Amino acid sequence: MKPFDWLLAVGVAIVGAICLVWLGIAGVLLWAVLDPQDWETVIAALGGKGGLLLFLWAGSLLPTAAALRYLITRYIRAPARLVEDARVRLDSDIPAPIRTHGSRECRQLAGVIEQLLARRQELKSEMDVRVREASRQTEMEKSRLAALMSELTKSVVVCNLDGRILLYNNRARIQFRRLSRAPGGAGGAELLGLGRSIYTALDRRLVNHALENVQRRLRRGANAPSAQFVTTTLSGKLLRVQMTPVRGVAPDEPGASAGQSAEMTGFVLLIENITDEMQTDSEKDRILTSLTEGSRAALANTRAAIEVLEYPDVEESMRERLLGVIREEVQGLSDRIAKLQQSSSHALRSRWPLEDMLASDLLEAGSRRIESELGLHADREEETDGIWLKVESFTLLQALVHLAGRLKDDCGVRAVTLRLGQAEGRARLDLMWTPDRDEPNKAELGWDREPIRIGSETLSLTVHDVLDRHDGECWIEQEVDDQRHRCFFRLLLPLAAPQEELPTATFVRHESRPEYYDFDLFKSTAQTRSLDDCPLGDLAYTVFDTETTGLNPAGGDEIIQIGAVRIVNGKVLKQEYFDQLVDPRRIITPASIPIHGITPDMVKGQPTIDEVLPAFHSFCEDTVLVAHNAAFDMRCLEVKEKQTGVKFDQPVLDTLLLSALVHENQESHRLEAIAERFGLTIIGRHTAIGDAMVTAEILVKLIPLLADKGIHTLAEARQAAQQTLYARINY
């Protein structure tokens, strides 16, 4: 029964009862005033026609019901819808006008509300301008801090004293993605995220010990206390962690000393993955130990042989044997030194990481370096605009200057040209010059095996080492045509991989899945009871959606995609998401492909549900699960509990039920209808991550509307949702 339909039924019943009472009273009055003969005449006239009176009475109720429905729609339902639409406009900046229904007065009231909202928006805009002007300097400082953190080579994580993560930089996100043992859909977000505990990745005892050391030094008055420790992650990586305190505002009270420091409110962790560094250092130590220990014996044997050779009466056979010993020991020593040099060269090659760089920037930097250091004229040619390279620019420029320097010294070249193009998935960097027509080309390919010389400085790297670091190659070619003859060194370099982008925003106009409520969303667990008294705005949520091969998970339909995003402190953390395709190990029916857009080729080779579900469980741990039409998605998870050994016992909220609570007079609570009411755009409808993102935005807008209804805590929301009409229907 729709809202206010009960009022219509009650109204019709009251009118019908009044009519019956009136007829009864009329009959009693007639019986009282008529003589018995007249009464008998009336009875005889009506004889057998009493049913007709009842039929006329029942027929009169139809126009009564129509009139009451018109009045309720015009004077009760229309104002109620106006209230709901006005609340939506009040809590969000939706440009769409309020839809007006009902009486002329109701439409006039809607116009007045529109004017008030317009004036409110004008005042808000003026206030926003003033706030922006007042906080411009703060934003500049914030931007500088954000830029600094994003460019730091170390991972930065800021936590409160409870170990909850408040801030982290992009380097930390990349590093924890590498530390993750979950499939690619989690992307390390199960280890690192706003509101998550740092103890999921680092040993609690080590962090607490470092925290105690920092606090002890603070109490002793240290200006810059810090602590450092090394720990091993569950994935076997070795991390070096440095902790520094975050202090609150110093007390500003009468009698407080000038040097009194503020209390510690949190800590900053600088995290560095030193696994490769430790392995390299261990290898160096092994080679150095081998060199020193082996050299000691070799030098002792050589010295002893030389001392014996100094005797004048040494026999010729003994002399030859001693010389053989010297040659053997010197050769062994030479081999050890060569091995050490090779190791140090490899360490130098791996010191600088490869980074994305625009080809035009590399050509410009190379031409400037050649002109400034060698005095050669350097031109630039770029065959294709917008080429991005994956290079280590410092050593690559050193290699170019080295080759150009050899051309200047050995071939008398006075001008070079840098040209860059691409073919077959690789970049081609050409160092070109015009050879002397009277002399043959003196350039040698062997120059790439020589140590790089820049002026008077000689590096332990060669051009070949630099190209090997880039997985590249080098050779010499010639270009001969009617107008000119040019030679060039061709260096093959890697192209930068295309950056990850979200799918293009597409609107897929398919009907939503049926609303299923055959799964108990309202059962109480230990975790639910522990969160029941928490305000809705203080909770952390994981909003998720599943795409399946069909609509019967208990009958064999499988999950083919899980998408989820987190909400912390009322904000949708779009950078902390879970998006993973799943190999269902069964056929995806052709009829379902136009709905979710997932083809068999897309899921081929993807992880199975046995791998993905534990990763998703780690991602959503210690949060409230949220979905639209959550019963269906929870049913999909429930049927896999026994197979995967993963049980989702978190409390669950359903945005469909919550929408029915705050917008009880609206006709539809489909995801598309709710998004339209809130002025939200659905990007990628019927993709798991697209639906999860818009559902998260809907939840953020529903929370203040629930507060207007007196629903503030998780327990109140769950109890109210359980009483809605939709929750009482089984499909």
Secondary structure, DSSP 4 states (H G I P E B T S, - for coil): --TTHHHHHHHHHHHHHHHHHHHHHHHHHHHHHS-HHHHHHHHHHHTT-HHHHHHHHHHHHHHHHHHHHHHHIIIIIHHHHHHHHHHHHHHS---SPPP--SSHHHHHHHHHHHHHHHHHHHHHHHHHHHHHHHTHHHHHHHHHHHHHHHH-SSEEEEEETT-BEEEE-HHHHHHHHHH--S-TTTTTTTTS-TT-BGGGTS-HHHHHHHHHHHHHHHHTT-SS--EEEEEE-TTS-EEEEEEEEEE-PPP--TT--TTPPPPEEEEEEEEEE-HHHHHHHHHHHHHHHHHHHHHHHHHHHHHHHHHHHTSTT--HHHHHHHHHHHHHHHHHHHHHHHHHHHHHHHHHHTTSPPEEEEHHHHHHHHHHHHHHHH--EEEEEESSTT-EEEE-HHHHHHHHHHHHHHHHHHH---EEEEEEEEETTEEEEEEEE---TTS-----GGGGGSEEEETTEEEEEEHHHHHHHTT--EEEEEEE-SS-EEEEEEEEEEBPPPPP-PPPP-----PPPP----S-TT---HHHHHHTTSBGGG--EEEEEEEESSS-GGGT--EEEEEEEEEETTEEEEEEEEEEE---SSPPPTTTHHHH---HHHHTTPPPHHHHHHHHHHHTTTSEEEETTHHHHHHHHHTTHHHH-----S-EEEHHHHHHHH-TT-S---HHHHHHHTT---SSTTSHHHHHHHHHHHHHHHHHHHHHTT--BHHHHHHHHHTSTGGG---
